[in-house]
Amino acid sequence: MKILFIEPAIFLSAFAFTLNSPLTTQYIYQRIWKETSNYSYIESSNISECETNKSNPIYELQKEVQKKASLFSLQIDLSGLIPGIVVTFILLSNSDQKGRKGALILPSIGALSSNIWLCLVSYLDLPIQFLIASTFITAFCGNTTTFLGACFAYIVDQCKEEKQKTLRIAIIDLILGLVTGLTGLSSGYFIRKLGFMWTYFIVSLALATNLIYILFFLEDSISISSPKDTSLSWSKKFKKLFLRAYMLFKNVSFKQRTLLCLLLFTMITYFFVVIGSSPIFILYELNSPLCWDEVFIGYGSALASVSFLTSFLGIWLFSFCLKDIYIVFIGICTTTGGMVMVTFARTTLMMLLVRIPFLFTFMPMSVLRSMLSKVVPPTEQGTLFACIAFLETLTGITAVSAFNGIYSATVAWFSGFTFLLSAGLLLIPGISLSVIMCTRWNEDHALLIQEESGEDI
């Protein structure tokens, strides 16, 4: 008997992704360190492989390794850009007719294959350039954004009330946060005790379990319609997918279209900064004067993941006295303050305290998804989340690539410049949100949607 319960799949996928991300970043850093220098990277010791004395030759070596690691991460991210965004849009758009499970299964297969490949690269000590192949595998099968987009669409399919929709979306982010916290806390010990190869193997086991659950235990949230366009060529089918997204914006009034575009713009620009700056935190912490080892990085990741829980609690509490748009504004403002603090964090204590302003970082993402789902009619939810996932994939890869490039270019003279730039860029979604607040279009449109829903009943 199959069940309509997507949360176990989200749990396993989040565990695999949040363990894989710092694992790969540190693997790249250590491999480049060994290939660049005659010094062996010190593992399983209390000695930090980080020099703070600028007169020491190792200090310049650290800067070089930081730069090379950042540039290599940039190459990996760019290699999967085009296939990733195309596959994401195709899978999620087709899920309206073909069912959600297809958009869940293929990314799961890609993630499992990719981690098996990473396990082999680590075990056989293959050239580091072979890591790029793992990006191609996930790009052509659908990446994490594709999987989460299908999960959000799966949840919305089951929600009939608007409040229930907001709560279920927030619960997904809560699950992501709890898993991220536990994984971040233990990631350093995984690497130190088991090494990279066995840690990749554990990630692969989690992904294999996830795939089995989706294939044999999860029921599709929508009934699969019989194909009506079997005679169409692939090119016409492809055009038809993008036509659905175009009609999402065309068949609405000017105010509705403007509101939809402003909400998407606010969400994507905020997403750009948050996702782009995330991997830079690890490189920043590995660098002097912090000189964190893998265990401290795990502690930092665990503290950062608390923001998922506090963001959920913030949404729950603020919703009693504030409208959605004000909750988003609070999240943007506190995140901006956190970015400014990171810029000038020079001690371990300061870097740990920096996590406090980031407590509400993920509130804007959850609330904006809910606001967007309320703007679009129930019959077009699949297309909406396909557009969101498409934009998130494009924005995520572009953001990580851009931030890695900026950090690589500025780390030698001011390692905190990237975070100061992030604080400035957060003014963009803040201004966009202010336009919505001043025009009060969101309130007018909410009334309109209620009227349309009433007519359908």
Rosetta blueprint (number, residue, H / E / L):
1 M L
2 K L
3 I E
4 L L
5 F L
6 I L
7 E H
8 P H
9 A H
10 I H
11 F H
12 L H
13 S H
14 A H
15 F H
16 A H
17 F H
18 T H
19 L H
20 N H
21 S H
22 P H
23 L H
24 T H
25 T H
26 Q H
27 Y H
28 I H
29 Y H
30 Q H
31 R H
32 I H
33 W H
34 K H
35 E H
36 T H
37 S L
38 N L
39 Y L
40 S L
41 Y L
42 I L
43 E L
44 S L
45 S L
46 N L
47 I L
48 S L
49 E L
50 C L
51 E L
52 T L
53 N L
54 K L
55 S L
56 N L
57 P H
58 I H
59 Y H
60 E H
61 L H
62 Q H
63 K H
64 E H
65 V H
66 Q H
67 K H
68 K H
69 A H
70 S H
71 L H
72 F H
73 S H
74 L H
75 Q H
76 I H
77 D H
78 L H
79 S H
80 G L
81 L H
82 I H
83 P H
84 G H
85 I H
86 V H
87 V H
88 T H
89 F H
90 I H
91 L H
92 L H
93 S H
94 N H
95 S H
96 D H
97 Q H
98 K H
99 G L
100 R L
101 K H
102 G H
103 A H
104 L H
105 I H
106 L H
107 P H
108 S H
109 I H
110 G H
111 A H
112 L H
113 S H
114 S H
115 N H
116 I H
117 W H
118 L H
119 C H
120 L H
121 V H
122 S H
123 Y H
124 L H
125 D L
126 L L
127 P L
128 I H
129 Q H
130 F H
131 L H
132 I H
133 A H
134 S H
135 T H
136 F H
137 I H
138 T H
139 A H
140 F H
141 C H
142 G L
143 N L
144 T H
145 T H
146 T H
147 F H
148 L H
149 G H
150 A H
151 C H
152 F H
153 A H
154 Y H
155 I H
156 V H
157 D H
158 Q H
159 C L
160 K L
161 E L
162 E H
163 K H
164 Q H
165 K H
166 T H
167 L H
168 R H
169 I H
170 A H
171 I H
172 I H
173 D H
174 L H
175 I H
176 L H
177 G H
178 L H
179 V H
180 T H
181 G H
182 L H
183 T H
184 G H
185 L H
186 S H
187 S H
188 G H
189 Y H
190 F H
191 I H
192 R H
193 K H
194 L H
195 G H
196 F H
197 M H
198 W H
199 T H
200 Y H
201 F H
202 I H
203 V H
204 S H
205 L H
206 A H
207 L H
208 A H
209 T H
210 N H
211 L H
212 I H
213 Y H
214 I H
215 L H
216 F H
217 F L
218 L E
219 E L
220 D L
221 S L
222 I L
223 S L
224 I L
225 S L
226 S L
227 P L
228 K L
229 D L
230 T L
231 S L
232 L L
233 S L
234 W H
235 S H
236 K H
237 K H
238 F H
239 K H
240 K H
241 L H
242 F H
243 L H
244 R H
245 A H
246 Y H
247 M H
248 L H
249 F H
250 K H
251 N L
252 V L
253 S L
254 F H
255 K H
256 Q H
257 R H
258 T H
259 L H
260 L H
261 C H
262 L H
263 L H
264 L H
265 F H
266 T H
267 M H
268 I H
269 T H
270 Y H
271 F H
272 F H
273 V H
274 V H
275 I H
276 G H
277 S H
278 S H
279 P H
280 I H
281 F H
282 I H
283 L H
284 Y H
285 E H
286 L H
287 N L
288 S L
289 P L
290 L L
291 C L
292 W L
293 D L
294 E H
295 V H
296 F H
297 I H
298 G H
299 Y H
300 G H
301 S H
302 A H
303 L H
304 A H
305 S H
306 V H
307 S H
308 F H
309 L H
310 T H
311 S H
312 F H
313 L H
314 G H
315 I H
316 W H
317 L H
318 F H
319 S L
320 F L
321 C L
322 L L
323 K L
324 D H
325 I H
326 Y H
327 I H
328 V H
329 F H
330 I H
331 G H
332 I H
333 C H
334 T H
335 T H
336 T H
337 G H
338 G H
339 M H
340 V H
341 M H
342 V H
343 T H
344 F L
345 A L
346 R L
347 T L
348 T H
349 L H
350 M H
351 M H
352 L H
353 L H
354 V L
355 R L
356 I L
357 P H
358 F H
359 L H
360 F H
361 T L
362 F L
363 M H
364 P H
365 M H
366 S H
367 V H
368 L H
369 R H
370 S H
371 M H
372 L H
373 S H
374 K H
375 V H
376 V L
377 P L
378 P H
379 T H
380 E H
381 Q H
382 G H
383 T H
384 L H
385 F H
386 A H
387 C H
388 I H
389 A H
390 F H
391 L H
392 E H
393 T H
394 L H
395 T H
396 G H
397 I H
398 T H
399 A H
400 V H
401 S H
402 A H
403 F H
404 N H
405 G H
406 I H
407 Y H
408 S H
409 A H
410 T H
411 V L
412 A L
413 W L
414 F L
415 S L
416 G L
417 F H
418 T H
419 F H
420 L H
421 L H
422 S H
423 A H
424 G H
425 L H
426 L L
427 L H
428 I H
429 P H
430 G H
431 I H
432 S H
433 L H
434 S H
435 V H
436 I H
437 M H
438 C H
439 T H
440 R L
441 W H
442 N H
443 E H
444 D H
445 H H
446 A H
447 L H
448 L H
449 I H
450 Q H
451 E H
452 E H
453 S H
454 G H
455 E H
456 D H
457 I L
